[in-house]
Amino acid sequence: MSTPMKLTDLADRCARTRLQGVQRLRQAGGPVALLLPLLADDAPYLFAHAGRGFLAELRADALVAIEDLYRLAGRQPDFGSVQMRRAMAEDQARSMSQALLDAMPPGPRIELLARVDQSLAERVQPQPFERDACRAYRVLQTLGRVPYQTQTVDPLTLLTPLQAQVNQTQVQTERPHPHLRFDGAQGPVGWVYRQGSRWVQDFSEAPETGRIRRMLNSFMRAESGQLPRVVGAAEGAPRSNPDGSLITDGVVSRDTADPADYLASLAAFCDGLLACELVR
């Protein structure tokens, strides 16, 4: 069972707590008004994509959640323009920040880092694994070296132009095998796969992904980490009872030696509800 969101999560000093609050509010269906102030939240956090570290700002996640909730409600965007930027590669942020710091006299450098550290303590509180990366990014923000674009959300797609561009690049990258691929109206929009011991839900910013995520989470949230094993799923021919329900036999764990076993049963449960394909 997921932890319920507290309203204080969205005002917490820790950026990751605020991020979790955004995600839970999105899953709960709102109220969207609580998310609108976070469109100005430029706190960075580190995430991994395709084996590399990237730094995103919390307001980007808030915007995606707002767009998703507006989509569900059939509302037109009425919150004006937003500031956007692509996620920055961690190594780029580190190298740019270090070069700028190296070029500064000792006094101004010490003063700048003190301001950055105070900002991190007050609005980010990064985890140990991301502290240096977030500090480097905050240096760039403080010096005005993080470029932004001011854009409006398209009333038809409920995406900004930059989100639409990022969406196109996101779906072109090859994912690890095996994976479960989910398709939208224009082609692939998301993948589920195991990376090491961690299961990854890797979705683009396409409009369909909110619905897919919610339905997928309803299958994958079991505290036991298990799914009923669908008879015939591993062979690509899941079997059903006369009433249409799937025939199951035992369970399959997310920790199974072959992740395709888990994905096969997951695909069987999603079939008919979501457009998906198991790719081995």
ROMARTOR-117848 format. One record per residue (C-alpha): residue number from 1; residue in three letters; chain; x, y, z. Coordinates in Angstrom, 2 decimals. Layout:
// residues N
{seq:NUM&type:ALA&mol:A&xx:X&yy:Y&zz:Z}
...
This chain:
// residues 280
{seq:1&type:MET&mol:A&xx:0.00&yy:0.00&zz:0.00}
{seq:2&type:SER&mol:A&xx:1.39&yy:3.41&zz:-0.94}
{seq:3&type:THR&mol:A&xx:1.98&yy:6.01&zz:1.76}
{seq:4&type:PRO&mol:A&xx:-0.77&yy:8.65&zz:1.77}
{seq:5&type:MET&mol:A&xx:0.27&yy:12.16&zz:0.89}
{seq:6&type:LYS&mol:A&xx:0.30&yy:14.84&zz:3.57}
{seq:7&type:LEU&mol:A&xx:-0.36&yy:18.42&zz:2.50}
{seq:8&type:THR&mol:A&xx:2.87&yy:19.37&zz:4.25}
{seq:9&type:ASP&mol:A&xx:4.79&yy:17.24&zz:1.73}
{seq:10&type:LEU&mol:A&xx:4.36&yy:19.92&zz:-0.92}
{seq:11&type:ALA&mol:A&xx:5.91&yy:22.54&zz:1.38}
{seq:12&type:ASP&mol:A&xx:8.63&yy:20.35&zz:2.86}
{seq:13&type:ARG&mol:A&xx:12.21&yy:21.65&zz:2.79}
{seq:14&type:CYS&mol:A&xx:13.36&yy:18.43&zz:1.11}
{seq:15&type:ALA&mol:A&xx:12.90&yy:18.50&zz:-2.67}
{seq:16&type:ARG&mol:A&xx:12.43&yy:14.73&zz:-2.88}
{seq:17&type:THR&mol:A&xx:9.64&yy:14.86&zz:-0.32}
{seq:18&type:ARG&mol:A&xx:7.94&yy:17.55&zz:-2.41}
{seq:19&type:LEU&mol:A&xx:8.51&yy:15.41&zz:-5.50}
{seq:20&type:GLN&mol:A&xx:6.85&yy:12.43&zz:-3.83}
{seq:21&type:GLY&mol:A&xx:3.97&yy:14.70&zz:-2.85}
{seq:22&type:VAL&mol:A&xx:3.54&yy:15.74&zz:-6.50}
{seq:23&type:GLN&mol:A&xx:3.52&yy:12.11&zz:-7.63}
{seq:24&type:ARG&mol:A&xx:0.99&yy:11.05&zz:-5.01}
{seq:25&type:LEU&mol:A&xx:-1.29&yy:13.99&zz:-5.73}
{seq:26&type:ARG&mol:A&xx:-1.15&yy:13.09&zz:-9.41}
{seq:27&type:GLN&mol:A&xx:-2.10&yy:9.50&zz:-8.63}
{seq:28&type:ALA&mol:A&xx:-4.91&yy:10.65&zz:-6.34}
{seq:29&type:GLY&mol:A&xx:-6.40&yy:12.88&zz:-9.04}
{seq:30&type:GLY&mol:A&xx:-5.77&yy:16.25&zz:-7.41}
{seq:31&type:PRO&mol:A&xx:-6.69&yy:18.81&zz:-6.31}
{seq:32&type:VAL&mol:A&xx:-4.64&yy:20.44&zz:-9.03}
{seq:33&type:ALA&mol:A&xx:-4.69&yy:23.86&zz:-7.31}
{seq:34&type:LEU&mol:A&xx:-2.16&yy:22.55&zz:-4.78}
{seq:35&type:LEU&mol:A&xx:0.35&yy:21.93&zz:-7.57}
{seq:36&type:LEU&mol:A&xx:0.21&yy:25.30&zz:-9.31}
{seq:37&type:PRO&mol:A&xx:2.62&yy:27.07&zz:-6.88}
{seq:38&type:LEU&mol:A&xx:5.24&yy:24.40&zz:-7.63}
{seq:39&type:LEU&mol:A&xx:5.55&yy:25.65&zz:-11.22}
{seq:40&type:ALA&mol:A&xx:8.09&yy:28.08&zz:-9.72}
{seq:41&type:ASP&mol:A&xx:10.01&yy:25.41&zz:-7.79}
{seq:42&type:ASP&mol:A&xx:13.50&yy:25.22&zz:-9.35}
{seq:43&type:ALA&mol:A&xx:14.94&yy:22.74&zz:-6.82}
{seq:44&type:PRO&mol:A&xx:17.14&yy:20.19&zz:-8.61}
{seq:45&type:TYR&mol:A&xx:17.28&yy:16.44&zz:-8.12}
{seq:46&type:LEU&mol:A&xx:19.34&yy:13.70&zz:-9.76}
{seq:47&type:PHE&mol:A&xx:17.88&yy:10.86&zz:-11.80}
{seq:48&type:ALA&mol:A&xx:19.27&yy:8.17&zz:-14.08}
{seq:49&type:HIS&mol:A&xx:18.43&yy:7.66&zz:-17.74}
{seq:50&type:ALA&mol:A&xx:20.09&yy:5.28&zz:-20.19}
{seq:51&type:GLY&mol:A&xx:22.96&yy:4.73&zz:-17.75}
{seq:52&type:ARG&mol:A&xx:23.74&yy:8.43&zz:-17.21}
{seq:53&type:GLY&mol:A&xx:22.91&yy:10.86&zz:-14.44}
{seq:54&type:PHE&mol:A&xx:20.74&yy:13.89&zz:-15.22}
{seq:55&type:LEU&mol:A&xx:19.53&yy:16.85&zz:-13.17}
{seq:56&type:ALA&mol:A&xx:15.91&yy:17.93&zz:-13.43}
{seq:57&type:GLU&mol:A&xx:13.97&yy:20.64&zz:-11.62}
{seq:58&type:LEU&mol:A&xx:10.96&yy:19.83&zz:-9.52}
{seq:59&type:ARG&mol:A&xx:8.76&yy:22.26&zz:-11.44}
{seq:60&type:ALA&mol:A&xx:9.05&yy:20.05&zz:-14.53}
{seq:61&type:ASP&mol:A&xx:7.40&yy:17.18&zz:-12.63}
{seq:62&type:ALA&mol:A&xx:4.77&yy:19.56&zz:-11.26}
{seq:63&type:LEU&mol:A&xx:3.93&yy:20.65&zz:-14.81}
{seq:64&type:VAL&mol:A&xx:3.56&yy:17.06&zz:-16.03}
{seq:65&type:ALA&mol:A&xx:1.23&yy:16.29&zz:-13.11}
{seq:66&type:ILE&mol:A&xx:-0.84&yy:19.42&zz:-13.76}
{seq:67&type:GLU&mol:A&xx:-1.14&yy:18.60&zz:-17.47}
{seq:68&type:ASP&mol:A&xx:-2.23&yy:15.06&zz:-16.63}
{seq:69&type:LEU&mol:A&xx:-4.90&yy:16.25&zz:-14.19}
{seq:70&type:TYR&mol:A&xx:-6.17&yy:18.86&zz:-16.65}
{seq:71&type:ARG&mol:A&xx:-6.36&yy:16.13&zz:-19.29}
{seq:72&type:LEU&mol:A&xx:-8.42&yy:13.93&zz:-16.98}
{seq:73&type:ALA&mol:A&xx:-10.78&yy:16.82&zz:-16.21}
{seq:74&type:GLY&mol:A&xx:-11.07&yy:17.93&zz:-19.84}
{seq:75&type:ARG&mol:A&xx:-9.82&yy:21.39&zz:-18.87}
{seq:76&type:GLN&mol:A&xx:-7.98&yy:23.89&zz:-21.02}
{seq:77&type:PRO&mol:A&xx:-4.67&yy:25.27&zz:-19.67}
{seq:78&type:ASP&mol:A&xx:-5.39&yy:28.48&zz:-17.80}
{seq:79&type:PHE&mol:A&xx:-2.20&yy:28.96&zz:-15.78}
{seq:80&type:GLY&mol:A&xx:-0.24&yy:31.05&zz:-18.29}
{seq:81&type:SER&mol:A&xx:3.31&yy:30.53&zz:-19.49}
{seq:82&type:VAL&mol:A&xx:5.88&yy:28.33&zz:-17.75}
{seq:83&type:GLN&mol:A&xx:9.67&yy:28.22&zz:-17.59}
{seq:84&type:MET&mol:A&xx:11.12&yy:25.13&zz:-19.21}
{seq:85&type:ARG&mol:A&xx:14.49&yy:23.52&zz:-19.78}
{seq:86&type:ARG&mol:A&xx:15.82&yy:20.12&zz:-20.73}
{seq:87&type:ALA&mol:A&xx:17.34&yy:18.01&zz:-17.99}
{seq:88&type:MET&mol:A&xx:21.09&yy:18.67&zz:-17.72}
{seq:89&type:ALA&mol:A&xx:23.62&yy:15.85&zz:-17.78}
{seq:90&type:GLU&mol:A&xx:25.32&yy:15.45&zz:-14.41}
{seq:91&type:ASP&mol:A&xx:28.83&yy:15.47&zz:-15.89}
{seq:92&type:GLN&mol:A&xx:28.05&yy:18.67&zz:-17.78}
{seq:93&type:ALA&mol:A&xx:26.79&yy:20.41&zz:-14.63}
{seq:94&type:ARG&mol:A&xx:29.87&yy:19.34&zz:-12.68}
{seq:95&type:SER&mol:A&xx:32.38&yy:20.42&zz:-15.34}
{seq:96&type:MET&mol:A&xx:30.69&yy:23.78&zz:-16.01}
{seq:97&type:SER&mol:A&xx:30.39&yy:24.54&zz:-12.31}
{seq:98&type:GLN&mol:A&xx:34.00&yy:23.62&zz:-11.57}
{seq:99&type:ALA&mol:A&xx:35.29&yy:25.75&zz:-14.43}
{seq:100&type:LEU&mol:A&xx:33.36&yy:28.78&zz:-13.17}
{seq:101&type:LEU&mol:A&xx:34.53&yy:28.24&zz:-9.59}
{seq:102&type:ASP&mol:A&xx:38.15&yy:27.82&zz:-10.68}
{seq:103&type:ALA&mol:A&xx:37.98&yy:31.18&zz:-12.47}
{seq:104&type:MET&mol:A&xx:36.75&yy:33.05&zz:-9.37}
{seq:105&type:PRO&mol:A&xx:38.97&yy:34.71&zz:-6.76}
{seq:106&type:PRO&mol:A&xx:38.94&yy:32.89&zz:-3.38}
{seq:107&type:GLY&mol:A&xx:36.78&yy:35.45&zz:-1.57}
{seq:108&type:PRO&mol:A&xx:33.85&yy:35.56&zz:-4.03}
{seq:109&type:ARG&mol:A&xx:34.07&yy:31.76&zz:-4.48}
{seq:110&type:ILE&mol:A&xx:33.72&yy:31.15&zz:-0.75}
{seq:111&type:GLU&mol:A&xx:30.84&yy:33.62&zz:-0.55}
{seq:112&type:LEU&mol:A&xx:29.07&yy:31.99&zz:-3.52}
{seq:113&type:LEU&mol:A&xx:29.41&yy:28.46&zz:-2.12}
{seq:114&type:ALA&mol:A&xx:28.07&yy:29.65&zz:1.25}
{seq:115&type:ARG&mol:A&xx:24.95&yy:31.02&zz:-0.51}
{seq:116&type:VAL&mol:A&xx:24.59&yy:27.81&zz:-2.50}
{seq:117&type:ASP&mol:A&xx:24.90&yy:25.62&zz:0.59}
{seq:118&type:GLN&mol:A&xx:22.33&yy:27.72&zz:2.42}
{seq:119&type:SER&mol:A&xx:19.94&yy:27.36&zz:-0.52}
{seq:120&type:LEU&mol:A&xx:20.49&yy:23.60&zz:-0.61}
{seq:121&type:ALA&mol:A&xx:19.78&yy:23.35&zz:3.12}
{seq:122&type:GLU&mol:A&xx:16.63&yy:25.45&zz:2.88}
{seq:123&type:ARG&mol:A&xx:15.00&yy:24.15&zz:-0.31}
{seq:124&type:VAL&mol:A&xx:16.71&yy:20.97&zz:-1.55}
{seq:125&type:GLN&mol:A&xx:18.26&yy:18.87&zz:1.22}
{seq:126&type:PRO&mol:A&xx:19.73&yy:16.46&zz:-1.33}
{seq:127&type:GLN&mol:A&xx:20.42&yy:12.81&zz:-0.61}
{seq:128&type:PRO&mol:A&xx:24.11&yy:11.92&zz:-0.14}
{seq:129&type:PHE&mol:A&xx:24.38&yy:10.30&zz:-3.58}
{seq:130&type:GLU&mol:A&xx:23.21&yy:13.50&zz:-5.33}
{seq:131&type:ARG&mol:A&xx:24.61&yy:16.22&zz:-3.09}
{seq:132&type:ASP&mol:A&xx:27.65&yy:17.13&zz:-5.21}
{seq:133&type:ALA&mol:A&xx:25.62&yy:17.11&zz:-8.43}
{seq:134&type:CYS&mol:A&xx:22.86&yy:19.28&zz:-6.95}
{seq:135&type:ARG&mol:A&xx:25.47&yy:21.65&zz:-5.52}
{seq:136&type:ALA&mol:A&xx:27.08&yy:22.01&zz:-8.95}
{seq:137&type:TYR&mol:A&xx:23.70&yy:22.71&zz:-10.55}
{seq:138&type:ARG&mol:A&xx:22.81&yy:25.22&zz:-7.84}
{seq:139&type:VAL&mol:A&xx:26.08&yy:27.05&zz:-8.55}
{seq:140&type:LEU&mol:A&xx:25.03&yy:27.38&zz:-12.20}
{seq:141&type:GLN&mol:A&xx:21.55&yy:28.55&zz:-11.22}
{seq:142&type:THR&mol:A&xx:22.93&yy:31.14&zz:-8.80}
{seq:143&type:LEU&mol:A&xx:25.29&yy:32.50&zz:-11.46}
{seq:144&type:GLY&mol:A&xx:22.51&yy:32.66&zz:-14.05}
{seq:145&type:ARG&mol:A&xx:24.13&yy:29.97&zz:-16.22}
{seq:146&type:VAL&mol:A&xx:21.06&yy:27.73&zz:-16.53}
{seq:147&type:PRO&mol:A&xx:19.13&yy:28.84&zz:-19.65}
{seq:148&type:TYR&mol:A&xx:15.34&yy:28.63&zz:-19.64}
{seq:149&type:GLN&mol:A&xx:12.62&yy:28.89&zz:-22.25}
{seq:150&type:THR&mol:A&xx:9.30&yy:30.55&zz:-21.50}
{seq:151&type:GLN&mol:A&xx:6.58&yy:28.51&zz:-23.19}
{seq:152&type:THR&mol:A&xx:2.84&yy:27.95&zz:-23.12}
{seq:153&type:VAL&mol:A&xx:0.98&yy:24.64&zz:-23.01}
{seq:154&type:ASP&mol:A&xx:-0.77&yy:23.65&zz:-26.21}
{seq:155&type:PRO&mol:A&xx:-4.53&yy:23.41&zz:-25.56}
{seq:156&type:LEU&mol:A&xx:-4.88&yy:20.31&zz:-27.75}
{seq:157&type:THR&mol:A&xx:-1.93&yy:18.17&zz:-26.67}
{seq:158&type:LEU&mol:A&xx:-1.49&yy:19.74&zz:-23.23}
{seq:159&type:LEU&mol:A&xx:2.25&yy:19.74&zz:-23.87}
{seq:160&type:THR&mol:A&xx:4.72&yy:22.59&zz:-24.32}
{seq:161&type:PRO&mol:A&xx:6.81&yy:22.62&zz:-27.52}
{seq:162&type:LEU&mol:A&xx:9.86&yy:21.51&zz:-25.53}
{seq:163&type:GLN&mol:A&xx:7.96&yy:18.61&zz:-23.96}
{seq:164&type:ALA&mol:A&xx:6.86&yy:17.50&zz:-27.44}
{seq:165&type:GLN&mol:A&xx:10.49&yy:17.59&zz:-28.64}
{seq:166&type:VAL&mol:A&xx:11.74&yy:15.68&zz:-25.60}
{seq:167&type:ASN&mol:A&xx:8.98&yy:13.12&zz:-26.08}
{seq:168&type:GLN&mol:A&xx:10.22&yy:12.38&zz:-29.60}
{seq:169&type:THR&mol:A&xx:13.81&yy:11.84&zz:-28.44}
{seq:170&type:GLN&mol:A&xx:12.72&yy:9.74&zz:-25.45}
{seq:171&type:VAL&mol:A&xx:11.05&yy:7.09&zz:-27.60}
{seq:172&type:GLN&mol:A&xx:14.02&yy:6.65&zz:-29.94}
{seq:173&type:THR&mol:A&xx:16.42&yy:5.17&zz:-27.37}
{seq:174&type:GLU&mol:A&xx:16.77&yy:1.38&zz:-27.28}
{seq:175&type:ARG&mol:A&xx:15.71&yy:-0.14&zz:-23.93}
{seq:176&type:PRO&mol:A&xx:17.20&yy:-3.15&zz:-22.14}
{seq:177&type:HIS&mol:A&xx:15.82&yy:-6.57&zz:-23.00}
{seq:178&type:PRO&mol:A&xx:13.53&yy:-8.09&zz:-21.98}
{seq:179&type:HIS&mol:A&xx:11.02&yy:-5.28&zz:-21.58}
{seq:180&type:LEU&mol:A&xx:7.29&yy:-4.66&zz:-21.76}
{seq:181&type:ARG&mol:A&xx:6.58&yy:-1.91&zz:-24.30}
{seq:182&type:PHE&mol:A&xx:3.46&yy:0.25&zz:-24.14}
{seq:183&type:ASP&mol:A&xx:2.12&yy:1.99&zz:-27.23}
{seq:184&type:GLY&mol:A&xx:0.08&yy:5.14&zz:-27.70}
{seq:185&type:ALA&mol:A&xx:-1.64&yy:6.68&zz:-30.68}
{seq:186&type:GLN&mol:A&xx:1.67&yy:7.69&zz:-32.28}
{seq:187&type:GLY&mol:A&xx:3.81&yy:4.69&zz:-31.32}
{seq:188&type:PRO&mol:A&xx:5.82&yy:3.63&zz:-28.24}
{seq:189&type:VAL&mol:A&xx:5.32&yy:5.75&zz:-25.12}
{seq:190&type:GLY&mol:A&xx:6.78&yy:3.66&zz:-22.30}
{seq:191&type:TRP&mol:A&xx:8.68&yy:0.61&zz:-21.17}
{seq:192&type:VAL&mol:A&xx:8.94&yy:-1.53&zz:-18.04}
{seq:193&type:TYR&mol:A&xx:12.12&yy:-3.49&zz:-17.43}
{seq:194&type:ARG&mol:A&xx:14.44&yy:-4.63&zz:-14.67}
{seq:195&type:GLN&mol:A&xx:17.80&yy:-2.91&zz:-14.40}
{seq:196&type:GLY&mol:A&xx:19.97&yy:-4.85&zz:-11.99}
{seq:197&type:SER&mol:A&xx:17.69&yy:-5.46&zz:-9.01}
{seq:198&type:ARG&mol:A&xx:15.50&yy:-2.40&zz:-9.66}
{seq:199&type:TRP&mol:A&xx:12.33&yy:-2.31&zz:-11.75}
{seq:200&type:VAL&mol:A&xx:12.12&yy:0.74&zz:-13.99}
{seq:201&type:GLN&mol:A&xx:8.97&yy:2.38&zz:-15.36}
{seq:202&type:ASP&mol:A&xx:10.46&yy:4.38&zz:-18.22}
{seq:203&type:PHE&mol:A&xx:7.81&yy:6.61&zz:-19.81}
{seq:204&type:SER&mol:A&xx:7.86&yy:9.53&zz:-22.21}
{seq:205&type:GLU&mol:A&xx:5.81&yy:12.67&zz:-21.69}
{seq:206&type:ALA&mol:A&xx:3.13&yy:11.60&zz:-24.19}
{seq:207&type:PRO&mol:A&xx:-0.46&yy:12.38&zz:-23.11}
{seq:208&type:GLU&mol:A&xx:-1.37&yy:8.69&zz:-22.74}
{seq:209&type:THR&mol:A&xx:1.26&yy:7.91&zz:-20.13}
{seq:210&type:GLY&mol:A&xx:-0.70&yy:9.13&zz:-17.12}
{seq:211&type:ARG&mol:A&xx:-3.47&yy:6.59&zz:-17.69}
{seq:212&type:ILE&mol:A&xx:-0.97&yy:3.82&zz:-18.44}
{seq:213&type:ARG&mol:A&xx:1.03&yy:4.54&zz:-15.28}
{seq:214&type:ARG&mol:A&xx:-2.06&yy:4.48&zz:-13.08}
{seq:215&type:MET&mol:A&xx:-3.27&yy:1.18&zz:-14.48}
{seq:216&type:LEU&mol:A&xx:0.19&yy:-0.36&zz:-14.42}
{seq:217&type:ASN&mol:A&xx:0.71&yy:0.64&zz:-10.79}
{seq:218&type:SER&mol:A&xx:-2.54&yy:-1.10&zz:-9.85}
{seq:219&type:PHE&mol:A&xx:-0.89&yy:-4.37&zz:-10.94}
{seq:220&type:MET&mol:A&xx:2.64&yy:-3.74&zz:-9.64}
{seq:221&type:ARG&mol:A&xx:1.99&yy:-2.30&zz:-6.18}
{seq:222&type:ALA&mol:A&xx:1.54&yy:-5.58&zz:-4.32}
{seq:223&type:GLU&mol:A&xx:3.59&yy:-5.41&zz:-1.10}
{seq:224&type:SER&mol:A&xx:4.66&yy:-9.02&zz:-1.62}
{seq:225&type:GLY&mol:A&xx:6.33&yy:-8.08&zz:-4.90}
{seq:226&type:GLN&mol:A&xx:4.45&yy:-10.88&zz:-6.62}
{seq:227&type:LEU&mol:A&xx:1.92&yy:-11.37&zz:-9.40}
{seq:228&type:PRO&mol:A&xx:-0.30&yy:-14.39&zz:-10.01}
{seq:229&type:ARG&mol:A&xx:1.47&yy:-16.55&zz:-12.60}
{seq:230&type:VAL&mol:A&xx:-0.72&yy:-16.69&zz:-15.71}
{seq:231&type:VAL&mol:A&xx:-0.79&yy:-20.13&zz:-17.29}
{seq:232&type:GLY&mol:A&xx:0.65&yy:-20.01&zz:-20.82}
{seq:233&type:ALA&mol:A&xx:1.86&yy:-16.42&zz:-20.54}
{seq:234&type:ALA&mol:A&xx:5.54&yy:-17.36&zz:-20.71}
{seq:235&type:GLU&mol:A&xx:4.85&yy:-19.12&zz:-24.04}
{seq:236&type:GLY&mol:A&xx:2.98&yy:-16.12&zz:-25.40}
{seq:237&type:ALA&mol:A&xx:-0.44&yy:-17.78&zz:-25.18}
{seq:238&type:PRO&mol:A&xx:-2.10&yy:-16.93&zz:-21.83}
{seq:239&type:ARG&mol:A&xx:-5.03&yy:-19.19&zz:-21.06}
{seq:240&type:SER&mol:A&xx:-8.46&yy:-18.01&zz:-19.91}
{seq:241&type:ASN&mol:A&xx:-11.49&yy:-19.50&zz:-18.21}
{seq:242&type:PRO&mol:A&xx:-14.85&yy:-19.62&zz:-20.04}
{seq:243&type:ASP&mol:A&xx:-15.84&yy:-16.37&zz:-18.28}
{seq:244&type:GLY&mol:A&xx:-12.77&yy:-14.63&zz:-19.71}
{seq:245&type:SER&mol:A&xx:-10.75&yy:-14.51&zz:-16.47}
{seq:246&type:LEU&mol:A&xx:-7.13&yy:-15.57&zz:-16.67}
{seq:247&type:ILE&mol:A&xx:-6.10&yy:-19.01&zz:-15.46}
{seq:248&type:THR&mol:A&xx:-3.38&yy:-18.65&zz:-12.84}
{seq:249&type:ASP&mol:A&xx:-1.14&yy:-21.14&zz:-11.09}
{seq:250&type:GLY&mol:A&xx:0.92&yy:-19.91&zz:-8.14}
{seq:251&type:VAL&mol:A&xx:2.82&yy:-16.63&zz:-8.20}
{seq:252&type:VAL&mol:A&xx:5.80&yy:-15.08&zz:-9.96}
{seq:253&type:SER&mol:A&xx:8.09&yy:-12.74&zz:-8.02}
{seq:254&type:ARG&mol:A&xx:9.66&yy:-9.51&zz:-9.25}
{seq:255&type:ASP&mol:A&xx:12.96&yy:-11.05&zz:-8.08}
{seq:256&type:THR&mol:A&xx:12.62&yy:-14.08&zz:-10.38}
{seq:257&type:ALA&mol:A&xx:15.82&yy:-15.12&zz:-12.15}
{seq:258&type:ASP&mol:A&xx:14.36&yy:-14.31&zz:-15.57}
{seq:259&type:PRO&mol:A&xx:12.51&yy:-10.97&zz:-15.57}
{seq:260&type:ALA&mol:A&xx:10.64&yy:-12.09&zz:-18.70}
{seq:261&type:ASP&mol:A&xx:8.64&yy:-14.49&zz:-16.50}
{seq:262&type:TYR&mol:A&xx:7.27&yy:-11.58&zz:-14.46}
{seq:263&type:LEU&mol:A&xx:6.75&yy:-9.40&zz:-17.53}
{seq:264&type:ALA&mol:A&xx:4.83&yy:-12.17&zz:-19.32}
{seq:265&type:SER&mol:A&xx:2.22&yy:-12.37&zz:-16.57}
{seq:266&type:LEU&mol:A&xx:2.11&yy:-8.58&zz:-16.29}
{seq:267&type:ALA&mol:A&xx:1.48&yy:-8.39&zz:-20.05}
{seq:268&type:ALA&mol:A&xx:-1.35&yy:-10.89&zz:-19.74}
{seq:269&type:PHE&mol:A&xx:-3.08&yy:-8.77&zz:-17.08}
{seq:270&type:CYS&mol:A&xx:-2.61&yy:-5.60&zz:-19.17}
{seq:271&type:ASP&mol:A&xx:-3.87&yy:-7.21&zz:-22.39}
{seq:272&type:GLY&mol:A&xx:-7.16&yy:-5.74&zz:-23.51}
{seq:273&type:LEU&mol:A&xx:-6.69&yy:-2.74&zz:-21.21}
{seq:274&type:LEU&mol:A&xx:-3.44&yy:-1.33&zz:-22.55}
{seq:275&type:ALA&mol:A&xx:-1.62&yy:-1.73&zz:-25.86}
{seq:276&type:CYS&mol:A&xx:1.56&yy:-3.53&zz:-24.87}
{seq:277&type:GLU&mol:A&xx:4.04&yy:-6.11&zz:-26.14}
{seq:278&type:LEU&mol:A&xx:6.65&yy:-8.23&zz:-24.40}
{seq:279&type:VAL&mol:A&xx:10.00&yy:-7.86&zz:-26.19}
{seq:280&type:ARG&mol:A&xx:12.54&yy:-10.49&zz:-25.19}
